[in-house]
Amino acid sequence: MRDIQNEMQDLLDKTVATGKDLGMQLAVYHQGRLIVNAWAGIANAETRKPVTQDTVFPAFSTAKGIAATMLHILAERGALNYEQRISELWPAFARHGKRDVLIKHALSHTAGIPQMPENITSHDLNDWDGMCSRIAELKPLWAPGSHVEYHALTYGWIVGRIIELASKRSFAEFLKQEICDPLGTENLYIGIPGDAMESISIAALYEPVFDAAALNTAGVISIPACCMPMCDWLNRKQTLRACIPAANGAMSALSLARHYASLLPGGVDGVQLLSETTVNKATQVLSVETKPGATNVFGLGYALGVKGCVFGDRPTMFGHGGYGGSVGFADLEHDFAMALTKSYFHKSSMEKKIVRTVQRLLDIPH
């Protein structure tokens, strides 16, 4: 096999050197073995602090895949089931015609409430209980299960509250105890604890040209104005401290790749978070109406491979990406998992080039 570690390190170094990114990390597992662990560039343009293996990158919607895994762990243990009404666990959620919204609808972006509550402020977004209460008051825009539309932010409070109620633990406790501790990783957060904020290295995000049109906020407002520009919003300490499971994940590529490697048969270093049966169920393609030309097709909480998707065309690939280019995914067919984290957001295809280069070097079709 070619020296994939050196080839990918060279590609990351060149990407940073040519100004196509400022800081990046890449981790790849193949057949349960870590074969690429590379990083390049700087974590902060002001301090010039270099990126290391342990640098934590804010990664937006990439966190949705982590939240999905957390819920699947509970389903596998019998604490909930996908056909269950959310309101059985969360009675307040039944308000305004949502009594029949099922857990599977929340995972698959078919719950009918992609819209954010009106007049939301950034301060409101940091209030976990307050946001859960406001989400429970929303009225569905369509019959649950009949239509797919990306729940950009609401996904996190719905899925997160289900996790808390079914597990009788806080979201942060469940994430640490059921994912981070078994995998032996400390560099994976959805809400950075206050005592860790100053001790860990957090990359700053940069977006030289903010393109509001790219966020598709016309019509249904799924991302409110208080989050824009999104890089500025996620660079704030108060945002990173909050629990916003659809948007404020902060992680290293290695921790994200380990998460996806642990979902493959045999897992990683003896840890397999979910059974093959659960993963197969979670990665079935939904036969539900979606927008023409969509580059995301969903299973239960994970995006699946489809034409135009960053991780490839095949539905045996599953994971989640985030605004700006971070991505983590696994490939069931080829026992392969990878993650990319990055800090510089601009219109380029570097993340897709990096993914395709890894696949080519491993002779894995995309």
Rosetta blueprint (number, residue, H / E / L):
1 M L
2 R L
3 D L
4 I H
5 Q H
6 N H
7 E H
8 M H
9 Q H
10 D H
11 L H
12 L H
13 D H
14 K H
15 T H
16 V H
17 A H
18 T L
19 G L
20 K L
21 D L
22 L L
23 G E
24 M E
25 Q E
26 L E
27 A E
28 V E
29 Y E
30 H E
31 Q L
32 G L
33 R E
34 L E
35 I E
36 V E
37 N E
38 A E
39 W E
40 A E
41 G E
42 I E
43 A L
44 N L
45 A L
46 E L
47 T L
48 R L
49 K L
50 P E
51 V L
52 T L
53 Q L
54 D L
55 T L
56 V E
57 F E
58 P E
59 A L
60 F H
61 S H
62 T H
63 A H
64 K H
65 G H
66 I H
67 A H
68 A H
69 T H
70 M H
71 L H
72 H H
73 I H
74 L H
75 A H
76 E H
77 R L
78 G L
79 A L
80 L L
81 N L
82 Y L
83 E L
84 Q L
85 R E
86 I H
87 S H
88 E H
89 L H
90 W L
91 P H
92 A H
93 F H
94 A H
95 R H
96 H H
97 G H
98 K L
99 R L
100 D L
101 V L
102 L E
103 I H
104 K H
105 H H
106 A H
107 L H
108 S L
109 H L
110 T L
111 A L
112 G L
113 I L
114 P L
115 Q L
116 M L
117 P L
118 E L
119 N L
120 I L
121 T L
122 S H
123 H H
124 D H
125 L H
126 N L
127 D L
128 W H
129 D H
130 G H
131 M H
132 C H
133 S H
134 R H
135 I H
136 A H
137 E L
138 L L
139 K L
140 P L
141 L L
142 W L
143 A L
144 P L
145 G L
146 S L
147 H E
148 V L
149 E L
150 Y L
151 H L
152 A L
153 L L
154 T H
155 Y H
156 G H
157 W H
158 I H
159 V H
160 G H
161 R H
162 I H
163 I H
164 E H
165 L H
166 A H
167 S H
168 K L
169 R L
170 S L
171 F H
172 A H
173 E H
174 F H
175 L H
176 K H
177 Q H
178 E H
179 I H
180 C H
181 D H
182 P H
183 L H
184 G L
185 T L
186 E L
187 N L
188 L E
189 Y E
190 I E
191 G L
192 I L
193 P L
194 G L
195 D L
196 A L
197 M L
198 E L
199 S L
200 I L
201 S L
202 I E
203 A L
204 A L
205 L L
206 Y E
207 E L
208 P L
209 V L
210 F L
211 D L
212 A H
213 A H
214 A H
215 L H
216 N L
217 T L
218 A L
219 G L
220 V L
221 I L
222 S L
223 I L
224 P L
225 A H
226 C H
227 C H
228 M L
229 P L
230 M H
231 C H
232 D H
233 W H
234 L H
235 N H
236 R L
237 K H
238 Q H
239 T H
240 L H
241 R H
242 A L
243 C L
244 I L
245 P L
246 A L
247 A L
248 N L
249 G E
250 A E
251 M E
252 S L
253 A H
254 L H
255 S H
256 L H
257 A H
258 R H
259 H H
260 Y H
261 A H
262 S L
263 L L
264 L L
265 P L
266 G L
267 G L
268 V E
269 D L
270 G L
271 V E
272 Q L
273 L L
274 L L
275 S L
276 E H
277 T H
278 T H
279 V H
280 N H
281 K H
282 A H
283 T L
284 Q L
285 V L
286 L L
287 S L
288 V L
289 E E
290 T L
291 K L
292 P L
293 G L
294 A L
295 T L
296 N L
297 V E
298 F E
299 G L
300 L L
301 G L
302 Y L
303 A E
304 L E
305 G L
306 V L
307 K L
308 G L
309 C L
310 V L
311 F L
312 G L
313 D L
314 R L
315 P L
316 T L
317 M E
318 F E
319 G E
320 H E
321 G E
322 G L
323 Y L
324 G L
325 G L
326 S L
327 V E
328 G E
329 F E
330 A E
331 D E
332 L L
333 E L
334 H L
335 D L
336 F E
337 A E
338 M E
339 A E
340 L E
341 T E
342 K E
343 S L
344 Y E
345 F L
346 H L
347 K L
348 S L
349 S L
350 M H
351 E H
352 K H
353 K H
354 I H
355 V H
356 R H
357 T H
358 V H
359 Q H
360 R H
361 L H
362 L L
363 D L
364 I L
365 P L
366 H L
